Amino acid sequence: MVEPRLQGKVVLITGGGGEFGRAIGWRCAFEGADIVLADLNHVSVEKVAAEITETGRRVLPLPVDVTNGEQVHAMVNQAVATFGHVDVLVNNAGIFEHTPFLEISEASWDQMFGVHVKGTFLCSQAVLRHMIAAQIHGCIISLGSVAGLVGFAASEHYCAAKAAIIHLSKAMALEFGPLGIRVNAISPGTFQTRMNSWILEDPMLRESSLKSIPIGYFGSPEDVAAAVAYLASDDGRYVTGVNLVVDGGQITHV
Ligand SMILES: NC(=O)c1ccc[n+]([C@@H]2O[C@H](COP(=O)([O-])OP(=O)(O)OC[C@H]3O[C@@H](n4cnc5c(N)ncnc54)[C@H](O)[C@@H]3O)[C@@H](O)[C@H]2O)c1
């Protein structure tokens, strides 16, 4: 019998109302953690929170825009006021846009970098301040993407923002390793999710995308959740500064 690995831990997940956020929340709750779900979409985050409470764990849904420093600060305060501490932050909030480079607007560029890069910076900084003050040997996990490692046409702003998240994670791992805080990224490939509907619903794109995945099928959110649980638990205690690619081998031959 394998013991739950996150008992006594509190895991804060941004984008908690989305597909990966839901799967990560479920998995961490099954592993024994209490969960904070933060999302811009207050309807979806309430719904996912209500589902996860079925595990018997406590779940706090919070409406938060990760690009807003005041809201992020309030999010961490509320999480700590409710559960006493935050041990794991999962920077998972994200957006995607498939747009040819010459049509990417300035506003769209700013929003892409705002949600992914500024959001990861603000949430990590707020949680790190708490972890350091409370002497918590915590863990930060940020969602990159294979798009941050190899280029994809017509989504250059997404690719660049994801590359920034992966690199930011490495730099933070250096600074906070001596304090016992681990910082890692997870980079999923093409998953069977809404974000990829433009690929999945086009027979030709679907076929060519599938052919690029050696393992032969698209990933599911549970595959990312399993990677989060590993990195967040003591099983990953000697792992920091890495970018864990979860892509069925998609980018091994690029
Ligand atoms: N789905 C994939 O195939 C895939 C692949 C690689 C990386 N990723 C990354 O994984 C993460 C989750 O993706 P997903 O498939 O679950 O997408 P999703 O759209 O289902 O979930 C993303 C969530 O982030 C929330 N969000 C967006 N902007 C926000 C903001 N400013 N503040 C707070 N919340 C905000 C949305 O409301 C949504 O609930 C994203 O960072 C995405 O880029 C996804």
The ligand as an SDF file (V2000), in Angstrom:
LIG
                    3D

 44 48  0  0  0  0  0  0  0  0999 V2000
   -3.3860   22.0220  -22.5920 N   0  0  0  0  0  0  0  0  0  0  0  0
   -2.1970   21.7830  -23.0920 C   0  0  0  0  0  0  0  0  0  0  0  0
   -2.0360   20.9770  -24.0170 O   0  0  0  0  0  0  0  0  0  0  0  0
   -0.9890   22.4780  -22.5260 C   0  0  0  0  0  0  0  0  0  0  0  0
    0.2670   22.1560  -23.0340 C   0  0  0  0  0  0  0  0  0  0  0  0
    1.3890   22.8030  -22.5160 C   0  0  0  0  0  0  0  0  0  0  0  0
    1.2450   23.7330  -21.4970 C   0  0  0  0  0  0  0  0  0  0  0  0
    0.0020   24.0250  -21.0210 N   0  0  0  0  0  0  0  0  0  0  0  0
   -0.1010   25.0150  -19.9520 C   0  0  0  0  0  0  0  0  0  0  0  0
   -0.7790   24.4450  -18.8470 O   0  0  0  0  0  0  0  0  0  0  0  0
   -1.5170   25.4380  -18.1490 C   0  0  0  0  0  0  0  0  0  0  0  0
   -2.9630   25.0180  -17.9860 C   0  0  0  0  0  0  0  0  0  0  0  0
   -3.5410   24.7610  -19.2600 O   0  0  0  0  0  0  0  0  0  0  0  0
   -5.0080   24.1420  -19.4390 P   0  0  0  0  0  0  0  0  0  0  0  0
   -4.9680   23.2580  -20.6230 O   0  0  0  0  0  0  0  0  0  0  0  0
   -5.4830   23.6180  -18.1420 O   0  0  0  0  0  0  0  0  0  0  0  0
   -5.8200   25.4630  -19.8480 O   0  0  0  0  0  0  0  0  0  0  0  0
   -7.2660   25.9770  -19.3300 P   0  0  0  0  0  0  0  0  0  0  0  0
   -7.6570   27.0620  -20.2600 O   0  0  0  0  0  0  0  0  0  0  0  0
   -8.1910   24.8150  -19.1660 O   0  0  0  0  0  0  0  0  0  0  0  0
   -6.9320   26.5570  -17.8880 O   0  0  0  0  0  0  0  0  0  0  0  0
   -6.2280   27.7570  -17.6960 C   0  0  0  0  0  0  0  0  0  0  0  0
   -6.8970   28.4860  -16.5610 C   0  0  0  0  0  0  0  0  0  0  0  0
   -6.1410   29.6920  -16.3040 O   0  0  0  0  0  0  0  0  0  0  0  0
   -7.0830   30.6910  -15.9760 C   0  0  0  0  0  0  0  0  0  0  0  0
   -6.5190   32.0220  -16.1730 N   0  0  0  0  0  0  0  0  0  0  0  0
   -6.2570   32.6490  -17.3470 C   0  0  0  0  0  0  0  0  0  0  0  0
   -5.8110   33.8870  -17.1290 N   0  0  0  0  0  0  0  0  0  0  0  0
   -5.7670   34.0610  -15.7760 C   0  0  0  0  0  0  0  0  0  0  0  0
   -5.3890   35.1200  -14.9100 C   0  0  0  0  0  0  0  0  0  0  0  0
   -4.9680   36.3010  -15.4050 N   0  0  0  0  0  0  0  0  0  0  0  0
   -5.4660   34.9240  -13.5720 N   0  0  0  0  0  0  0  0  0  0  0  0
   -5.8950   33.7500  -13.0650 C   0  0  0  0  0  0  0  0  0  0  0  0
   -6.2810   32.7100  -13.8300 N   0  0  0  0  0  0  0  0  0  0  0  0
   -6.2130   32.8590  -15.1660 C   0  0  0  0  0  0  0  0  0  0  0  0
   -8.2840   30.4300  -16.8780 C   0  0  0  0  0  0  0  0  0  0  0  0
   -9.4580   31.0530  -16.3780 O   0  0  0  0  0  0  0  0  0  0  0  0
   -8.3350   28.9170  -16.8830 C   0  0  0  0  0  0  0  0  0  0  0  0
   -9.2240   28.4220  -15.9110 O   0  0  0  0  0  0  0  0  0  0  0  0
   -1.3340   26.7300  -18.9580 C   0  0  0  0  0  0  0  0  0  0  0  0
   -0.2910   27.4900  -18.3910 O   0  0  0  0  0  0  0  0  0  0  0  0
   -0.9350   26.2170  -20.3290 C   0  0  0  0  0  0  0  0  0  0  0  0
   -0.2200   27.1700  -21.0670 O   0  0  0  0  0  0  0  0  0  0  0  0
   -1.1090   23.4220  -21.5110 C   0  0  0  0  0  0  0  0  0  0  0  0
  1  2  1  0
  2  3  2  0
  2  4  1  0
  4  5  1  0
  4 44  2  0
  5  6  2  0
  6  7  1  0
  7  8  2  0
  8  9  1  0
  8 44  1  0
  9 10  1  0
  9 42  1  0
 10 11  1  0
 11 12  1  0
 11 40  1  0
 12 13  1  0
 13 14  1  0
 14 15  2  0
 14 16  1  0
 14 17  1  0
 17 18  1  0
 18 19  2  0
 18 20  1  0
 18 21  1  0
 21 22  1  0
 22 23  1  0
 23 24  1  0
 23 38  1  0
 24 25  1  0
 25 26  1  0
 25 36  1  0
 26 27  1  0
 26 35  1  0
 27 28  2  0
 28 29  1  0
 29 30  1  0
 29 35  2  0
 30 31  1  0
 30 32  2  0
 32 33  1  0
 33 34  2  0
 34 35  1  0
 36 37  1  0
 36 38  1  0
 38 39  1  0
 40 41  1  0
 40 42  1  0
 42 43  1  0
M  CHG  2   8   1  16  -1
M  END
$$$$
